[in-house]
Amino acid sequence: MRLSPADIAALATGGAGPGTSGVEGIRTTVLYGDPTGAGPYTIEIRVPPHTKIAAHTHRDDRSAVVVSGMWFFGYGDMADEKSAKQLAPGSFYTEPADAPHFAMTADEPAVVYITGQGPTDTHFSTSR
């Protein structure tokens, strides 16, 4: 599979889809596979400025690359801005299975590519 930025822009984009936080305003594009089915998948998430994603988990191990914007990401049961690490474009991080994590944007939007092994899901921490 080969996708240029123009090819990706032409793909169907929806709201916060499977494997995302479900936060309003997030746009999801499936780049490869099916996050709801068995097998590998890659999704693109476009997160607007000033978005906070509460602590949550996924059942699958995932890895991610920040494509554009400034992304703030942290691990733990509570979304704590002070413990979030600022990740610039080109940054890489992981979301281990069942490990609580959270994310946010500041004054600019962010685009992140996330890869995992489906089916995936999202479960918010009870303390959100």
C-alpha positions in Angstrom: 0.0 0.0 0.0 1.3 3.5 -0.9 -0.6 6.6 0.2 0.5 10.1 -0.5 -0.8 13.0 1.6 -3.3 13.7 -1.3 -4.4 10.0 -1.2 -5.0 10.2 2.6 -6.9 13.5 2.3 -9.2 11.7 -0.2 -10.1 8.9 2.2 -13.3 8.9 4.1 -13.0 10.7 7.4 -15.4 10.3 10.3 -15.8 11.5 13.9 -13.9 9.9 16.7 -14.0 6.3 15.5 -13.1 2.9 17.0 -9.9 3.0 19.0 -10.1 6.7 19.7 -11.2 8.6 22.8 -14.6 9.5 21.3 -14.0 13.1 22.1 -16.1 15.5 20.0 -14.2 17.3 17.3 -11.6 14.5 16.7 -11.6 13.3 13.1 -10.5 9.8 12.3 -9.4 8.2 9.1 -8.6 4.5 8.8 -5.4 4.3 6.8 -5.1 0.5 6.9 -7.0 -2.5 8.1 -10.1 -2.4 10.4 -9.7 -1.3 14.0 -12.9 -3.2 14.9 -11.7 -6.5 13.4 -8.8 -8.9 14.0 -5.6 -7.9 12.5 -3.3 -4.9 12.1 -4.6 -1.5 11.6 -3.4 2.1 11.3 -5.6 5.2 12.0 -5.0 8.9 11.6 -6.5 11.1 14.2 -6.8 14.9 13.7 -7.2 16.6 17.1 -8.4 20.2 17.3 -6.7 22.9 19.5 -7.5 22.9 23.2 -8.7 19.3 23.3 -8.3 17.2 26.4 -8.6 13.4 26.3 -9.2 11.9 29.7 -7.3 8.9 31.0 -8.3 5.7 29.2 -7.0 2.3 28.1 -7.2 0.1 25.0 -7.0 -3.7 24.9 -4.3 -3.8 22.3 -0.7 -2.7 22.3 -0.4 0.4 20.1 2.4 2.7 18.8 2.0 6.2 17.5 3.9 8.9 15.5 3.1 12.6 15.8 2.8 13.8 12.2 2.0 17.5 12.8 1.3 19.9 15.6 2.2 19.7 19.2 0.8 16.7 21.1 1.0 16.4 24.9 0.9 12.7 26.1 1.1 11.1 29.5 0.6 7.9 31.4 -1.6 7.4 34.4 -5.2 7.2 35.7 -5.7 11.0 35.8 -5.0 13.5 33.0 -2.4 15.6 34.6 -1.1 18.4 32.4 2.2 18.7 34.4 3.1 15.0 33.8 2.3 15.1 30.0 5.3 15.2 27.8 5.3 17.6 24.9 5.8 15.6 21.6 6.7 17.5 18.5 6.2 16.2 14.9 8.3 13.1 14.3 7.9 12.0 17.9 7.1 8.3 18.7 5.3 6.8 21.7 3.6 3.6 22.8 0.2 2.8 24.4 0.8 -0.6 26.1 -2.4 -2.8 26.4 -4.5 -1.9 29.4 -2.1 0.9 30.4 -4.0 4.2 31.3 -2.9 7.2 29.3 -4.2 10.6 28.3 -3.4 13.3 25.8 -4.1 16.9 24.9 -3.4 19.8 22.5 -2.8 23.4 23.3 -3.1 26.3 20.8 -2.6 24.2 17.7 -4.2 21.1 16.3 -2.3 17.8 16.1 -2.3 14.9 13.7 -1.2 11.5 15.0 -0.9 8.1 13.3 -1.7 5.1 15.6 -1.0 1.5 14.8 -2.3 -1.5 16.7 -3.5 -5.1 16.4 -7.3 -5.2 16.4 -9.9 -5.4 17.5 -9.3 -2.4 19.6 -11.5 -0.6 22.1 -11.5 2.3 24.5 -12.3 2.2 28.3 -12.1 5.4 30.3 -10.7 5.4 33.8 -13.3 5.6 36.5 -11.7 8.7 37.9 -12.2 10.9 34.8 
